[in-house]
Each structure stands twice: as C-alpha cells, then as structure tokens.
C-alpha cells in the first residue's frame, strides 16, 4: 500500500493512517470493556470515570508509551515506503534485541546463555540481510525508495518498540487494571498526538487534497490489520504462550517473502536467505525455555522475583 498508488494516482498520508489506526484501536477496546460489563452503558461509564477521570496519575504515566507508540507507527510507515515487505519484516525483528536490552537495564531481567547467543545470531542475520540488499532487481516500483532511510526508520522503530514495551510492562506489573483499560488510557493521548502529528506534518496536503486522500480498500485493510494486530499479540501472550507467538512471527516472515515474490517481483538472493534463516533461528532460540534458572546478568533485582517482557 506504500509503494502502489490508489486509483486516483495519489499516495495516502501515513500520518492520517496512524490517526485512524489509533481511533480504531480505541473503539475496539471500548467495545471489549462494554461487552465485559454485560453490555451496560452504566457499567462502561463507571469504568471510564474510575480509570480515566479519577486516575490522572495513571494517565500521566502513560504519556510516555503513548507518544513513543505513535512515533513508532509513523516510523513503520516510513520504513514500508522505502523497503520491500520481506526486508521490513526481517529487519524489524531487531525489536527482540532492543527489548532484551531494555528488560535487562530497566527490569533487571535475567537471561540464559542461549538467549544471549540468540541475540547475537539475530544481529548477524539482520546484518546479512541488510548487506544483501534483499534483491538484485531494480524494478520501476522501487526507484523512489531510499533503502538507507528505510533502514534508519525500522531501526528507530525497533528501539522505540523495545523501550515503550518494557516501560508499559513496568506500569502493568502489580496493577489490577485490565489490558483493555490501559489501552483506552493510552489511546486518549495517542489519538491526540497522532492528530497533532498529522496536522503539523501534512497540514498543507490535508487542506488541499483532504484527510482521506489516496484511501482505498487495501489501505483500509492495512489500517485494520495494524490496529487489530497489536491487540492480538497481547491476547496471544496472555491467553496462549510465547511459543505460539514465535511460530506466528516466523510464519509472518516466510509469508512476507512469499507474497513479495508473487506480487512485487521480489527475488531474494542467497545472502538474504541465509540472513532470514538466521533471524528465524534466533527467534526460536530466544523463546526456548530455560532448563534451570540462569545467573543474573545485571544485579538489579532481588532473588526469587521473576521478570518477563512483552515484545510488541
């Protein structure tokens, strides 16, 4: 959707897509809370008053992840504009590395030797993919793409993903507030930040061509997938297990390569295949459960307290 224009020849604005995605996530979470309250408007109003209006301190704490997630989503659209889908999927797996680093420094999480080795394998795999250039074909579709800009964008997004995910987890620990309410709290700031970003970044284009310029069914599908995807990850981790999430991540990389080959004349070279294989291997290694408690990597937590992190 970021490389092919709509029928009117206009490319949609990423800033407006981020805003619509945040609105959709907010509405979905409102719907879940409404359903959990037996479809009672009174119960929904009570929950919102208790956790929004009467909890200003919680809202202030969530300003940081709200801002970072909004910036991250804009960076991801920038990366998709300048990278093919397969390279984007592989490079974005660096969020595992950044999450691990922030988990160790902010939460004092302990990692086994296997997990540290998987992070080394991940870094090597991503480096090989980037050096490979992902494709030997210089087609007309990627003449306007700047691979360096895409690389910087996806690396920055991986960093913001790692920090904001760990920060959000730190807020959730010891809290009885549901995940849906937390997303509603964050959504209030995310929607406002996304709207301001759209007005500042693309105000001239919006006033001239309209807020929904370039929108098409495929653009709406992308926005919906992005909105629902983040919520699904949280649900999978909470109600299933991390192994299932890893299989889903690995499958998404393989699926992206396949679709790119069929739809965009993507031709991965040997280096890309080696790098992508290393990324898949590192993902499986990282999620392998430890047979015994590992030694502390950083002496930041008390013994007997187990920390964990979500990779969002």
N, C-alpha and C positions, 0 to 999 in steps of 0.2 A: 504493500500500500504506500510505502515511502519512496518507491522507485518508478511506479507507473501512475500516470495522472488519471484523473477522473475523466468522464466523457466530455466535460466542457474544457478540458485542457489545463485545468488548474489543480495544483497540488494542495491538499488540505493543510491547515496550520496545526503543527504539533502542539502548540500551547493550548489551543481550543480543545484538542483531543484529550489532553491531560485533564483539563477542567471537566469535560463531560465524563471522563472515567471516574474522577473523584465524586461527582454528583451521583453516578450510578452506584458506586460502592456505598455511599452514604444511604441511598434509598434502599439498597439491599439489606443493609444492617438494620435499618429502621423496620423493614418488613419482618426480619427474623425476630427482633425484640417484640414486635406487635404480635407475632404468632406465638411466641413463648408466653406472652401474657394472656393467652386464651382469646386472642383477637379482641381485646378490650382496649378501647381508646383511653379509658381512665387509667388503666394499668400502664399503658405506654407513656401517658403524660406524667404519671408518678415517677416512673423510671428516669425519664428525661430531666425532670425537676431535681431529683435526688442526685444524679450523676453529672449533670451539666450546670444548672443554675446554682445549686447548693454545693458544688465542688470546684470552686475556682482554682484551688491549688493544684488539683489534678490536671485541669486544663492547661495551666501554665507549664507544668512538667512535660506535657505532650506537644508543646510548641516546637521543640527541637526535632523530634522524629517527623512531625507533620511537614516542617519546612524541608527536611532532608529527603523525604519520600517524594515530595513534589519536584524538587530539583533532580532527583534520580530519574523520575519518569520522563522529564524533559530531555535528560541526557540519553536515555534509552532510545527515544525517538530520533535524536540526532545521530546516534550510532547506527540505527537501522537505515537512516538515509544514506550513510556513507559506507556501509558494509553489507555484504551478502548475508543471507539469513543463517547459513551454516557457520560462517566465521563468527558472527554475532553470538550464536548460541555457545560455541566453544569458548570464546574469549570471556564471556560473561560468567563462566564457571569460576573465574578468579574470586568471585564473591565468597567462595568457600574459604580461600586463603585469608581474605580480609576479615571474615567473621571469626576465624580461628584466632587471628592475632588480637582482635579487639576483645574476644572472650577471655584470652589469657591475661590481658592487661587490665580490663575493666571488671571482670567477674572472677579472675583468678582460677579459671578453669584449668584442669589438668588433662594432658594429652599423652597417649601412649606413643611408643616409638613408631608403631605402624602408622598412626595418624600423622605424625610429623613427616614420615617418609612419603605418605600420600600427598602432602602439600608440596614436597619437592618435585614429585612426579608431575603434579598438576602444573607447577610453574614451568617445568621443562616442556610439557605438552603444549601449553599456551604459547610459549616462545617459538616452538617449531611451527605451529600454525601461523603465527604472525610472519615469520621469516618466509614461509612458503608462498605467501601472497594469495593463498586459497585457490587461485585459478590461473591458468595460463592464457585464457581467452580475454581479449579486450573488446568486449561487445559494446554496442551502442548504448546499452542500458546503464553501463557503469562509467561512462565517460565523465559524467558530472559528479561522480563520487570521489571523495578525498579519503583515502584509507587511513592516513595519519590522524585526521580529525575524528574519524570513527573509532580508532584505537584509543585516543585520549578520552573520548566520550564514554566508551564502555569501561575503561579502567577507572575513571572517576565515578561512574555509576556503581561499580563493584565496591569501591571504597565507601561511598555513602550507604550502600546496601548493608555492608558489614557493620558500620558504626550504628546506623539507625536501628538495625535489627537487634543488636546487643543492648542498646540503650532502651528499646521498647521492652525487651525481655526483662531487663533490670527493674523496670517500672511494674511489670506484671507479677514479679516474684513477691509472694506474700500478700497479694491483693485478691480480694474476693469478687472484684468486678469482672464481669464476663468479657470475653474477647470481642463480642459484638458491641457492647457498650464502649469499650476502649476505641474501637474503630469509629464509632459515632463521635466520640470526643475528638479524635484526631481529624475526622472528616470536616468538622467545623472550621478548623484552621486550614486544612488542606484545600478546601474549596475556595476560601478567601485568598490564599496565597496563589493558587492556580489562576484565579480570575485576575488578580493584580499582575501576575506574570504575563498573561495573555494581553492585557491592556497596554502594558509597558513595552513588551517585545514586538507586538504585531498590531498596535492600535491603528496605524495608517492603513494596513491591508484590511483590517476588520471594518473600518469605517467606509472604505472604498468598495470592497467586494462582499462584505457580510461575514457574520460569525461562522457560518457553516459552509463557507466556500470549499469546493472540492470534495464535499462529503458524498459518499456512495455506499451501497450495501456492504461492500468489502471493508470500507473504513469503519462503519458502524459495527461490523463483526469484530474488527481488531480492537476497538474500544471496549466492546463487551467482554471479549476474551481477557483483555488486560485487567478489567475490573473484577471479573469473577475469579481469575487465576490466583490473585493474591489471597483471596478469601479461601479458596480451595486448598491452597498449600497449608494454611493454618489449620483447617479442619482435618486434613490428612495426618498432619503431625500429631494432632490432639487425639483423634479417634482411631487412627491406624498405627503405623510405626514408621520409623525413619528408613527402614529397608524399602518399603513400598515407595516412599518419596524418591529414593535414589534410583530405583528402577524407572520411575516416571521421568526423572531428569535425564537419565541415559537414553531412554526411548525418544525423548524430545530432540536430543542432538541428532540421533540417527534419522528421525523423521524429517528434521530440517534439511539435512544433507540430501535425502531422497527427493523431497519436494523441490528444493533448489535445482537439483539435476534435471527434473522433469519440466519445471515451469520456467526456469530462468537460464537454461543452458549452462548450468554450473558444472564445471569439470574439475573435481579435486585431484591434485597431483599426489605423488607418493608421500611427500613430506607432510601434506595436510592430513592424509590418512593416518600416518604414524602419530602425529600430534594429537589428533582427535581420539585415537585409540588410547593414548596415554592419559588424556583427560577422563575418558570413561573408566579406565583402570583406577585412577586416583579417586574418583567418586566412590567406587565400590570399596576401595581400601579404607577411605575415611569413615565410611559408615559401618565397617566391621566392628562388632562389639568386642571390647577388651576382655580377655580371659581372667585377668587379675587387675586390681587397682594399680594404675601407673603411678610413678613417682611425681611429686609436684614439680611442675615446670617453673612456676613462679610462686613463691611462698606468700600468697596473698589471701588465702582462705584458711579457715580452721579445719582441722582434720574431722572427717565424718560428715562434712557437708558436701553434697554432690551438686555441681553446677552443670547446666546444659544450655544450649543455644539453638535458636531457630535461624536457618539460612533462608531469608526471604528474598 
